[in-house]
């Protein structure tokens, strides 16, 4: 697969925010906190996310709203879900 094809399947931060109803600043904060993973960077420097991060964003928001977990608790919860 060519790099341009791979980039087309990945989401820029604004696209991820729009598809999840979150703010770009929230996505950026969660990424900096380690809750979301940047797959790669575009030639223009955009953060590119895999489509699976859509569900991750929704899960982070659900854990914040329903369970009132802190960022550290969410990170721990998501880490347990990976294993």
N, CA, C and O atoms as a CHARMM CRD file, in Angstrom:
* protein
*
  332
    1    1 UNK  N      0.84500  -1.17500   0.00000 PROA 1      0.00000
    2    1 UNK  CA     0.00000   0.00000   0.00000 PROA 1      0.00000
    3    1 UNK  C      0.89300   1.24300   0.00000 PROA 1      0.00000
    4    1 UNK  O      1.85100   1.32600   0.76900 PROA 1      0.00000
    5    2 UNK  N      0.58200   2.17800  -0.84200 PROA 2      0.00000
    6    2 UNK  CA     1.34800   3.41900  -0.91200 PROA 2      0.00000
    7    2 UNK  C      1.03600   4.29900   0.28800 PROA 2      0.00000
    8    2 UNK  O     -0.01600   4.15900   0.91100 PROA 2      0.00000
    9    3 UNK  N      1.95400   5.20800   0.61100 PROA 3      0.00000
   10    3 UNK  CA     1.76000   6.06700   1.78200 PROA 3      0.00000
   11    3 UNK  C      0.49800   6.90700   1.65500 PROA 3      0.00000
   12    3 UNK  O     -0.23900   7.05300   2.63000 PROA 3      0.00000
   13    4 UNK  N      0.22700   7.46700   0.46900 PROA 4      0.00000
   14    4 UNK  CA    -0.98300   8.28100   0.29400 PROA 4      0.00000
   15    4 UNK  C     -2.24300   7.46700   0.53900 PROA 4      0.00000
   16    4 UNK  O     -3.20800   7.97400   1.11100 PROA 4      0.00000
   17    5 UNK  N     -2.24300   6.19600   0.10600 PROA 5      0.00000
   18    5 UNK  CA    -3.40500   5.33900   0.34700 PROA 5      0.00000
   19    5 UNK  C     -3.58800   5.09400   1.83400 PROA 5      0.00000
   20    5 UNK  O     -4.71200   5.11300   2.33600 PROA 5      0.00000
   21    6 UNK  N     -2.49500   4.86400   2.53600 PROA 6      0.00000
   22    6 UNK  CA    -2.56800   4.64300   3.98700 PROA 6      0.00000
   23    6 UNK  C     -3.08000   5.88900   4.68000 PROA 6      0.00000
   24    6 UNK  O     -3.91100   5.79500   5.58400 PROA 6      0.00000
   25    7 UNK  N     -2.59600   7.06400   4.26900 PROA 7      0.00000
   26    7 UNK  CA    -3.03700   8.31800   4.88400 PROA 7      0.00000
   27    7 UNK  C     -4.51900   8.55900   4.64200 PROA 7      0.00000
   28    7 UNK  O     -5.19600   9.13700   5.49200 PROA 7      0.00000
   29    8 UNK  N     -5.03500   8.12400   3.49100 PROA 8      0.00000
   30    8 UNK  CA    -6.45200   8.32800   3.18400 PROA 8      0.00000
   31    8 UNK  C     -7.34700   7.51800   4.10900 PROA 8      0.00000
   32    8 UNK  O     -8.48100   7.92300   4.36800 PROA 8      0.00000
   33    9 UNK  N     -6.87000   6.38700   4.61100 PROA 9      0.00000
   34    9 UNK  CA    -7.66000   5.56400   5.51300 PROA 9      0.00000
   35    9 UNK  C     -7.57200   6.06300   6.95300 PROA 9      0.00000
   36    9 UNK  O     -8.43000   5.74600   7.77800 PROA 9      0.00000
   37   10 UNK  N     -6.55200   6.83000   7.24900 PROA 10     0.00000
   38   10 UNK  CA    -6.37600   7.37300   8.58900 PROA 10     0.00000
   39   10 UNK  C     -7.14300   8.68200   8.72400 PROA 10     0.00000
   40   10 UNK  O     -7.46100   9.33100   7.72800 PROA 10     0.00000
   41   11 UNK  N     -7.43500   9.06200   9.95600 PROA 11     0.00000
   42   11 UNK  CA    -8.20500  10.27100  10.23500 PROA 11     0.00000
   43   11 UNK  C     -7.29800  11.37000  10.76900 PROA 11     0.00000
   44   11 UNK  O     -6.46000  11.12500  11.63700 PROA 11     0.00000
   45   12 UNK  N     -7.46700  12.56800  10.25400 PROA 12     0.00000
   46   12 UNK  CA    -6.78800  13.71100  10.85400 PROA 12     0.00000
   47   12 UNK  C     -7.52700  14.05100  12.14800 PROA 12     0.00000
   48   12 UNK  O     -8.66100  13.62000  12.36000 PROA 12     0.00000
   49   13 UNK  N     -6.87700  14.81800  12.99800 PROA 13     0.00000
   50   13 UNK  CA    -7.44900  15.12100  14.31100 PROA 13     0.00000
   51   13 UNK  C     -8.82500  15.78800  14.19800 PROA 13     0.00000
   52   13 UNK  O     -9.72200  15.49000  14.98700 PROA 13     0.00000
   53   14 UNK  N     -8.99600  16.67900  13.23200 PROA 14     0.00000
   54   14 UNK  CA   -10.28100  17.34300  13.03200 PROA 14     0.00000
   55   14 UNK  C    -11.37000  16.38100  12.60000 PROA 14     0.00000
   56   14 UNK  O    -12.52400  16.52200  13.00400 PROA 14     0.00000
   57   15 UNK  N    -11.01100  15.40300  11.78000 PROA 15     0.00000
   58   15 UNK  CA   -11.98100  14.40500  11.34000 PROA 15     0.00000
   59   15 UNK  C    -12.40200  13.51900  12.51300 PROA 15     0.00000
   60   15 UNK  O    -13.57800  13.19200  12.67100 PROA 15     0.00000
   61   16 UNK  N    -11.42000  13.13900  13.33100 PROA 16     0.00000
   62   16 UNK  CA   -11.72500  12.32300  14.50700 PROA 16     0.00000
   63   16 UNK  C    -12.64200  13.08800  15.45900 PROA 16     0.00000
   64   16 UNK  O    -13.60200  12.52800  15.98800 PROA 16     0.00000
   65   17 UNK  N    -12.34300  14.35600  15.67300 PROA 17     0.00000
   66   17 UNK  CA   -13.17700  15.18800  16.55000 PROA 17     0.00000
   67   17 UNK  C    -14.59700  15.29000  16.01400 PROA 17     0.00000
   68   17 UNK  O    -15.56100  15.15500  16.76700 PROA 17     0.00000
   69   18 UNK  N    -14.72300  15.52500  14.72800 PROA 18     0.00000
   70   18 UNK  CA   -16.05000  15.68200  14.12000 PROA 18     0.00000
   71   18 UNK  C    -16.86100  14.39100  14.22000 PROA 18     0.00000
   72   18 UNK  O    -18.05100  14.42500  14.53400 PROA 18     0.00000
   73   19 UNK  N    -16.21900  13.26000  13.95600 PROA 19     0.00000
   74   19 UNK  CA   -16.93700  11.98200  13.97700 PROA 19     0.00000
   75   19 UNK  C    -17.32300  11.54200  15.38400 PROA 19     0.00000
   76   19 UNK  O    -18.21400  10.70900  15.54700 PROA 19     0.00000
   77   20 UNK  N    -16.67000  12.08600  16.39100 PROA 20     0.00000
   78   20 UNK  CA   -16.96600  11.69400  17.77100 PROA 20     0.00000
   79   20 UNK  C    -17.72300  12.77100  18.54700 PROA 20     0.00000
   80   20 UNK  O    -18.19200  12.52500  19.65900 PROA 20     0.00000
   81   21 UNK  N    -17.84200  13.95600  17.96600 PROA 21     0.00000
   82   21 UNK  CA   -18.53100  15.03900  18.65900 PROA 21     0.00000
   83   21 UNK  C    -17.68300  15.69900  19.73600 PROA 21     0.00000
   84   21 UNK  O    -18.20500  16.43800  20.57000 PROA 21     0.00000
   85   22 UNK  N    -16.39400  15.44000  19.72700 PROA 22     0.00000
   86   22 UNK  CA   -15.48100  16.04000  20.70000 PROA 22     0.00000
   87   22 UNK  C    -14.76000  17.23000  20.07900 PROA 22     0.00000
   88   22 UNK  O    -14.75400  17.39200  18.85900 PROA 22     0.00000
   89   23 UNK  N    -14.16200  18.05000  20.91100 PROA 23     0.00000
   90   23 UNK  CA   -13.37400  19.17700  20.43500 PROA 23     0.00000
   91   23 UNK  C    -11.96700  18.70600  20.07200 PROA 23     0.00000
   92   23 UNK  O    -11.45800  17.74000  20.63800 PROA 23     0.00000
   93   24 UNK  N    -11.35100  19.40300  19.12100 PROA 24     0.00000
   94   24 UNK  CA    -9.97000  19.09300  18.75400 PROA 24     0.00000
   95   24 UNK  C     -9.07000  19.21800  19.98200 PROA 24     0.00000
   96   24 UNK  O     -8.16100  18.40900  20.17200 PROA 24     0.00000
   97   25 UNK  N     -9.31800  20.21600  20.80400 PROA 25     0.00000
   98   25 UNK  CA    -8.48800  20.39400  22.00400 PROA 25     0.00000
   99   25 UNK  C     -8.61200  19.19500  22.95100 PROA 25     0.00000
  100   25 UNK  O     -7.63700  18.81600  23.60100 PROA 25     0.00000
  101   26 UNK  N     -9.79400  18.60400  23.03000 PROA 26     0.00000
  102   26 UNK  CA    -9.99800  17.41900  23.87000 PROA 26     0.00000
  103   26 UNK  C     -9.22000  16.23800  23.30300 PROA 26     0.00000
  104   26 UNK  O     -8.54400  15.52400  24.04400 PROA 26     0.00000
  105   27 UNK  N     -9.31300  16.02900  21.99200 PROA 27     0.00000
  106   27 UNK  CA    -8.58100  14.94200  21.34400 PROA 27     0.00000
  107   27 UNK  C     -7.08000  15.12500  21.56600 PROA 27     0.00000
  108   27 UNK  O     -6.37300  14.17000  21.88800 PROA 27     0.00000
  109   28 UNK  N     -6.60400  16.35000  21.39400 PROA 28     0.00000
  110   28 UNK  CA    -5.17800  16.63300  21.58500 PROA 28     0.00000
  111   28 UNK  C     -4.76300  16.36200  23.03900 PROA 28     0.00000
  112   28 UNK  O     -3.71400  15.76600  23.28400 PROA 28     0.00000
  113   29 UNK  N     -5.58500  16.80000  24.00000 PROA 29     0.00000
  114   29 UNK  CA    -5.28700  16.57700  25.41900 PROA 29     0.00000
  115   29 UNK  C     -5.23100  15.08400  25.72600 PROA 29     0.00000
  116   29 UNK  O     -4.28000  14.61800  26.35500 PROA 29     0.00000
  117   30 UNK  N     -6.23600  14.33300  25.29000 PROA 30     0.00000
  118   30 UNK  CA    -6.26800  12.89500  25.54900 PROA 30     0.00000
  119   30 UNK  C     -5.08700  12.19000  24.89200 PROA 30     0.00000
  120   30 UNK  O     -4.55600  11.22300  25.43800 PROA 30     0.00000
  121   31 UNK  N     -4.67400  12.67200  23.72100 PROA 31     0.00000
  122   31 UNK  CA    -3.50000  12.09900  23.05500 PROA 31     0.00000
  123   31 UNK  C     -2.25300  12.36400  23.89000 PROA 31     0.00000
  124   31 UNK  O     -1.44400  11.46200  24.10800 PROA 31     0.00000
  125   32 UNK  N     -2.09800  13.60000  24.35500 PROA 32     0.00000
  126   32 UNK  CA    -0.93900  13.94900  25.18000 PROA 32     0.00000
  127   32 UNK  C     -0.90900  13.16900  26.49400 PROA 32     0.00000
  128   32 UNK  O      0.16200  12.89000  27.03300 PROA 32     0.00000
  129   33 UNK  N     -2.08500  12.82100  27.00000 PROA 33     0.00000
  130   33 UNK  CA    -2.17900  12.05400  28.25100 PROA 33     0.00000
  131   33 UNK  C     -1.98500  10.55100  28.02900 PROA 33     0.00000
  132   33 UNK  O     -1.91900   9.78400  28.99000 PROA 33     0.00000
  133   34 UNK  N     -1.89300  10.13300  26.76300 PROA 34     0.00000
  134   34 UNK  CA    -1.67000   8.72300  26.46200 PROA 34     0.00000
  135   34 UNK  C     -2.92100   7.88600  26.31800 PROA 34     0.00000
  136   34 UNK  O     -2.83900   6.65900  26.26000 PROA 34     0.00000
  137   35 UNK  N     -4.09600   8.53200  26.25900 PROA 35     0.00000
  138   35 UNK  CA    -5.34500   7.78300  26.09800 PROA 35     0.00000
  139   35 UNK  C     -5.60600   7.41400  24.64600 PROA 35     0.00000
  140   35 UNK  O     -6.27400   6.41800  24.36800 PROA 35     0.00000
  141   36 UNK  N     -5.08900   8.20000  23.72900 PROA 36     0.00000
  142   36 UNK  CA    -5.25600   7.96100  22.29500 PROA 36     0.00000
  143   36 UNK  C     -3.87900   7.82900  21.66000 PROA 36     0.00000
  144   36 UNK  O     -2.90300   8.40200  22.14400 PROA 36     0.00000
  145   37 UNK  N     -3.81000   7.07300  20.57900 PROA 37     0.00000
  146   37 UNK  CA    -2.53900   6.83700  19.91000 PROA 37     0.00000
  147   37 UNK  C     -2.54100   7.44800  18.51700 PROA 37     0.00000
  148   37 UNK  O     -3.46100   7.22200  17.73100 PROA 37     0.00000
  149   38 UNK  N     -1.51200   8.21700  18.22000 PROA 38     0.00000
  150   38 UNK  CA    -1.30800   8.73300  16.87000 PROA 38     0.00000
  151   38 UNK  C     -0.62500   7.62400  16.08700 PROA 38     0.00000
  152   38 UNK  O      0.42300   7.12400  16.49600 PROA 38     0.00000
  153   39 UNK  N     -1.21500   7.23800  14.96300 PROA 39     0.00000
  154   39 UNK  CA    -0.62300   6.18000  14.14200 PROA 39     0.00000
  155   39 UNK  C      0.62100   6.69400  13.41300 PROA 39     0.00000
  156   39 UNK  O      1.66300   6.03900  13.39100 PROA 39     0.00000
  157   40 UNK  N      0.48500   7.88200  12.81700 PROA 40     0.00000
  158   40 UNK  CA     1.61000   8.49100  12.11400 PROA 40     0.00000
  159   40 UNK  C      1.29700   9.96100  11.86700 PROA 40     0.00000
  160   40 UNK  O      0.22000  10.45200  12.20700 PROA 40     0.00000
  161   41 UNK  N      2.25000  10.64200  11.27500 PROA 41     0.00000
  162   41 UNK  CA     2.07600  12.05400  10.94200 PROA 41     0.00000
  163   41 UNK  C      2.10900  12.20100   9.43000 PROA 41     0.00000
  164   41 UNK  O      2.89000  11.53700   8.74900 PROA 41     0.00000
  165   42 UNK  N      1.24900  13.08100   8.90800 PROA 42     0.00000
  166   42 UNK  CA     1.23400  13.33500   7.47200 PROA 42     0.00000
  167   42 UNK  C      2.45200  14.16700   7.09100 PROA 42     0.00000
  168   42 UNK  O      3.16500  14.67600   7.95600 PROA 42     0.00000
  169   43 UNK  N      2.68200  14.29800   5.79800 PROA 43     0.00000
  170   43 UNK  CA     3.78800  15.12700   5.33100 PROA 43     0.00000
  171   43 UNK  C      3.62400  16.56200   5.80000 PROA 43     0.00000
  172   43 UNK  O      4.61300  17.26600   6.00600 PROA 43     0.00000
  173   44 UNK  N      2.37800  17.00500   5.97100 PROA 44     0.00000
  174   44 UNK  CA     2.10800  18.35300   6.44200 PROA 44     0.00000
  175   44 UNK  C      2.14900  18.49800   7.95000 PROA 44     0.00000
  176   44 UNK  O      1.93500  19.58900   8.47800 PROA 44     0.00000
  177   45 UNK  N      2.42600  17.38900   8.65800 PROA 45     0.00000
  178   45 UNK  CA     2.53800  17.44400  10.10900 PROA 45     0.00000
  179   45 UNK  C      1.25400  17.15100  10.86600 PROA 45     0.00000
  180   45 UNK  O      1.21800  17.28000  12.08900 PROA 45     0.00000
  181   46 UNK  N      0.18200  16.75300  10.14900 PROA 46     0.00000
  182   46 UNK  CA    -1.06600  16.41900  10.82800 PROA 46     0.00000
  183   46 UNK  C     -0.93500  15.10500  11.57600 PROA 46     0.00000
  184   46 UNK  O     -0.29900  14.16300  11.10200 PROA 46     0.00000
  185   47 UNK  N     -1.54900  15.05600  12.75900 PROA 47     0.00000
  186   47 UNK  CA    -1.62200  13.79700  13.49000 PROA 47     0.00000
  187   47 UNK  C     -2.65700  12.93600  12.78400 PROA 47     0.00000
  188   47 UNK  O     -3.75600  13.40200  12.48200 PROA 47     0.00000
  189   48 UNK  N     -2.31200  11.68800  12.52000 PROA 48     0.00000
  190   48 UNK  CA    -3.22300  10.76600  11.84800 PROA 48     0.00000
  191   48 UNK  C     -3.56200   9.61800  12.78800 PROA 48     0.00000
  192   48 UNK  O     -2.68000   9.00500  13.38900 PROA 48     0.00000
  193   49 UNK  N     -4.85500   9.33900  12.90200 PROA 49     0.00000
  194   49 UNK  CA    -5.35800   8.31700  13.81600 PROA 49     0.00000
  195   49 UNK  C     -6.02100   7.19700  13.03000 PROA 49     0.00000
  196   49 UNK  O     -6.61400   7.43400  11.97800 PROA 49     0.00000
  197   50 UNK  N     -5.91800   5.98200  13.54200 PROA 50     0.00000
  198   50 UNK  CA    -6.63100   4.85900  12.95200 PROA 50     0.00000
  199   50 UNK  C     -8.11900   5.01700  13.24300 PROA 50     0.00000
  200   50 UNK  O     -8.48800   5.59600  14.26400 PROA 50     0.00000
  201   51 UNK  N     -8.97800   4.50900  12.36100 PROA 51     0.00000
  202   51 UNK  CA   -10.42500   4.58500  12.61000 PROA 51     0.00000
  203   51 UNK  C    -10.85300   3.95600  13.93400 PROA 51     0.00000
  204   51 UNK  O    -11.88400   4.33700  14.48700 PROA 51     0.00000
  205   52 UNK  N    -10.08400   3.00400  14.44900 PROA 52     0.00000
  206   52 UNK  CA   -10.41700   2.36900  15.73200 PROA 52     0.00000
  207   52 UNK  C    -10.40800   3.37500  16.88700 PROA 52     0.00000
  208   52 UNK  O    -10.99800   3.11900  17.93600 PROA 52     0.00000
  209   53 UNK  N     -9.74400   4.50900  16.69900 PROA 53     0.00000
  210   53 UNK  CA    -9.69900   5.52400  17.75300 PROA 53     0.00000
  211   53 UNK  C    -11.06700   6.18400  17.95400 PROA 53     0.00000
  212   53 UNK  O    -11.30400   6.80600  18.98900 PROA 53     0.00000
  213   54 UNK  N    -11.96400   6.05500  16.97800 PROA 54     0.00000
  214   54 UNK  CA   -13.32700   6.58500  17.14700 PROA 54     0.00000
  215   54 UNK  C    -13.97600   5.90900  18.35200 PROA 54     0.00000
  216   54 UNK  O    -14.54200   6.57400  19.22000 PROA 54     0.00000
  217   55 UNK  N    -13.88700   4.58800  18.39400 PROA 55     0.00000
  218   55 UNK  CA   -14.46700   3.85200  19.52100 PROA 55     0.00000
  219   55 UNK  C    -13.72200   4.14900  20.81400 PROA 55     0.00000
  220   55 UNK  O    -14.33600   4.19300  21.88000 PROA 55     0.00000
  221   56 UNK  N    -12.42900   4.35000  20.74100 PROA 56     0.00000
  222   56 UNK  CA   -11.63700   4.67200  21.93800 PROA 56     0.00000
  223   56 UNK  C    -12.09500   6.00100  22.52300 PROA 56     0.00000
  224   56 UNK  O    -12.26500   6.11700  23.73700 PROA 56     0.00000
  225   57 UNK  N    -12.29700   7.01000  21.66900 PROA 57     0.00000
  226   57 UNK  CA   -12.76200   8.31800  22.13100 PROA 57     0.00000
  227   57 UNK  C    -14.11600   8.17700  22.82100 PROA 57     0.00000
  228   57 UNK  O    -14.33700   8.74700  23.88900 PROA 57     0.00000
  229   58 UNK  N    -15.01000   7.42200  22.21200 PROA 58     0.00000
  230   58 UNK  CA   -16.34300   7.22200  22.80100 PROA 58     0.00000
  231   58 UNK  C    -16.25100   6.51100  24.14500 PROA 58     0.00000
  232   58 UNK  O    -16.99800   6.82500  25.07200 PROA 58     0.00000
  233   59 UNK  N    -15.33500   5.55500  24.24800 PROA 59     0.00000
  234   59 UNK  CA   -15.15100   4.82500  25.50300 PROA 59     0.00000
  235   59 UNK  C    -14.58200   5.73500  26.59200 PROA 59     0.00000
  236   59 UNK  O    -15.02400   5.67800  27.74000 PROA 59     0.00000
  237   60 UNK  N    -13.61100   6.56800  26.24100 PROA 60     0.00000
  238   60 UNK  CA   -13.03700   7.51100  27.20700 PROA 60     0.00000
  239   60 UNK  C    -14.13700   8.43300  27.73100 PROA 60     0.00000
  240   60 UNK  O    -14.24800   8.64700  28.93900 PROA 60     0.00000
  241   61 UNK  N    -14.94500   8.97700  26.82800 PROA 61     0.00000
  242   61 UNK  CA   -16.02700   9.88400  27.23800 PROA 61     0.00000
  243   61 UNK  C    -17.03700   9.14700  28.11300 PROA 61     0.00000
  244   61 UNK  O    -17.51900   9.70200  29.10100 PROA 61     0.00000
  245   62 UNK  N    -17.35900   7.90800  27.76200 PROA 62     0.00000
  246   62 UNK  CA   -18.31800   7.12900  28.55700 PROA 62     0.00000
  247   62 UNK  C    -17.77200   6.89800  29.96700 PROA 62     0.00000
  248   62 UNK  O    -18.50000   7.04400  30.94900 PROA 62     0.00000
  249   63 UNK  N    -16.50400   6.54100  30.06400 PROA 63     0.00000
  250   63 UNK  CA   -15.90300   6.31100  31.37700 PROA 63     0.00000
  251   63 UNK  C    -15.88200   7.59000  32.20300 PROA 63     0.00000
  252   63 UNK  O    -16.05300   7.54500  33.42200 PROA 63     0.00000
  253   64 UNK  N    -15.67500   8.72600  31.55300 PROA 64     0.00000
  254   64 UNK  CA   -15.69400  10.00400  32.28400 PROA 64     0.00000
  255   64 UNK  C    -17.09700  10.33900  32.76600 PROA 64     0.00000
  256   64 UNK  O    -17.29200  10.73300  33.91600 PROA 64     0.00000
  257   65 UNK  N    -18.06600  10.18000  31.88000 PROA 65     0.00000
  258   65 UNK  CA   -19.43700  10.59600  32.20900 PROA 65     0.00000
  259   65 UNK  C    -20.15700   9.62300  33.12700 PROA 65     0.00000
  260   65 UNK  O    -20.75900  10.03700  34.11800 PROA 65     0.00000
  261   66 UNK  N    -20.10200   8.33800  32.81100 PROA 66     0.00000
  262   66 UNK  CA   -20.87800   7.35100  33.56500 PROA 66     0.00000
  263   66 UNK  C    -20.19600   6.93300  34.86200 PROA 66     0.00000
  264   66 UNK  O    -20.84400   6.81200  35.90100 PROA 66     0.00000
  265   67 UNK  N    -18.89500   6.71600  34.79700 PROA 67     0.00000
  266   67 UNK  CA   -18.19200   6.19700  35.96900 PROA 67     0.00000
  267   67 UNK  C    -17.41900   7.26700  36.72400 PROA 67     0.00000
  268   67 UNK  O    -16.87300   7.00800  37.79700 PROA 67     0.00000
  269   68 UNK  N    -17.37400   8.47700  36.15900 PROA 68     0.00000
  270   68 UNK  CA   -16.67700   9.59800  36.79700 PROA 68     0.00000
  271   68 UNK  C    -15.21700   9.27600  37.11100 PROA 68     0.00000
  272   68 UNK  O    -14.70200   9.64900  38.16500 PROA 68     0.00000
  273   69 UNK  N    -14.55400   8.57900  36.18000 PROA 69     0.00000
  274   69 UNK  CA   -13.16600   8.20800  36.39300 PROA 69     0.00000
  275   69 UNK  C    -12.23500   9.35900  36.02700 PROA 69     0.00000
  276   69 UNK  O    -12.55300  10.17700  35.16300 PROA 69     0.00000
  277   70 UNK  N    -11.10000   9.41300  36.68400 PROA 70     0.00000
  278   70 UNK  CA   -10.07300  10.39800  36.35000 PROA 70     0.00000
  279   70 UNK  C     -9.29600   9.91200  35.12900 PROA 70     0.00000
  280   70 UNK  O     -9.45100   8.76800  34.70100 PROA 70     0.00000
  281   71 UNK  N     -8.46100  10.78500  34.57500 PROA 71     0.00000
  282   71 UNK  CA    -7.62800  10.41600  33.42800 PROA 71     0.00000
  283   71 UNK  C     -6.75800   9.20600  33.79200 PROA 71     0.00000
  284   71 UNK  O     -6.64600   8.26800  33.00400 PROA 71     0.00000
  285   72 UNK  N     -6.14500   9.22400  34.97600 PROA 72     0.00000
  286   72 UNK  CA    -5.28800   8.10800  35.40500 PROA 72     0.00000
  287   72 UNK  C     -6.09700   6.80800  35.51800 PROA 72     0.00000
  288   72 UNK  O     -5.62000   5.74300  35.12500 PROA 72     0.00000
  289   73 UNK  N     -7.30500   6.89800  36.04800 PROA 73     0.00000
  290   73 UNK  CA    -8.14500   5.70300  36.18700 PROA 73     0.00000
  291   73 UNK  C     -8.58600   5.18100  34.82100 PROA 73     0.00000
  292   73 UNK  O     -8.64700   3.97200  34.59900 PROA 73     0.00000
  293   74 UNK  N     -8.88800   6.09700  33.91600 PROA 74     0.00000
  294   74 UNK  CA    -9.28500   5.69500  32.55600 PROA 74     0.00000
  295   74 UNK  C     -8.11200   5.01200  31.86700 PROA 74     0.00000
  296   74 UNK  O     -8.28000   3.98700  31.20700 PROA 74     0.00000
  297   75 UNK  N     -6.92100   5.58900  32.02700 PROA 75     0.00000
  298   75 UNK  CA    -5.71400   5.00400  31.42100 PROA 75     0.00000
  299   75 UNK  C     -5.51800   3.57800  31.92600 PROA 75     0.00000
  300   75 UNK  O     -5.20800   2.67200  31.15300 PROA 75     0.00000
  301   76 UNK  N     -5.70100   3.39100  33.21800 PROA 76     0.00000
  302   76 UNK  CA    -5.57200   2.06500  33.82000 PROA 76     0.00000
  303   76 UNK  C     -6.64100   1.11900  33.27500 PROA 76     0.00000
  304   76 UNK  O     -6.34300  -0.02300  32.92500 PROA 76     0.00000
  305   77 UNK  N     -7.86800   1.59100  33.20500 PROA 77     0.00000
  306   77 UNK  CA    -8.99600   0.78400  32.70800 PROA 77     0.00000
  307   77 UNK  C     -8.75300   0.36100  31.25500 PROA 77     0.00000
  308   77 UNK  O     -8.97400  -0.79700  30.90100 PROA 77     0.00000
  309   78 UNK  N     -8.30100   1.29400  30.42000 PROA 78     0.00000
  310   78 UNK  CA    -8.05400   0.99300  29.01100 PROA 78     0.00000
  311   78 UNK  C     -6.86500   0.05400  28.85600 PROA 78     0.00000
  312   78 UNK  O     -6.85100  -0.79100  27.96000 PROA 78     0.00000
  313   79 UNK  N     -5.87500   0.19700  29.72100 PROA 79     0.00000
  314   79 UNK  CA    -4.72200  -0.70600  29.69500 PROA 79     0.00000
  315   79 UNK  C     -5.11700  -2.12500  30.00200 PROA 79     0.00000
  316   79 UNK  O     -4.59800  -3.06400  29.39700 PROA 79     0.00000
  317   80 UNK  N     -6.04900  -2.29600  30.95400 PROA 80     0.00000
  318   80 UNK  CA    -6.54400  -3.62100  31.31500 PROA 80     0.00000
  319   80 UNK  C     -7.34000  -4.22400  30.17400 PROA 80     0.00000
  320   80 UNK  O     -7.29600  -5.43400  29.95200 PROA 80     0.00000
  321   81 UNK  N     -8.07100  -3.38100  29.44700 PROA 81     0.00000
  322   81 UNK  CA    -8.90300  -3.86600  28.34000 PROA 81     0.00000
  323   81 UNK  C     -8.05000  -4.39400  27.19500 PROA 81     0.00000
  324   81 UNK  O     -8.48300  -5.28100  26.46000 PROA 81     0.00000
  325   82 UNK  N     -6.82300  -3.85200  27.03200 PROA 82     0.00000
  326   82 UNK  CA    -5.92900  -4.28700  25.95400 PROA 82     0.00000
  327   82 UNK  C     -5.39600  -5.68800  26.17700 PROA 82     0.00000
  328   82 UNK  O     -5.14800  -6.41900  25.21800 PROA 82     0.00000
  329   83 UNK  N     -5.21400  -6.07400  27.44300 PROA 83     0.00000
  330   83 UNK  CA    -4.56900  -7.35600  27.73600 PROA 83     0.00000
  331   83 UNK  C     -5.55300  -8.50100  27.72900 PROA 83     0.00000
  332   83 UNK  O     -5.16800  -9.64700  27.95800 PROA 83     0.00000
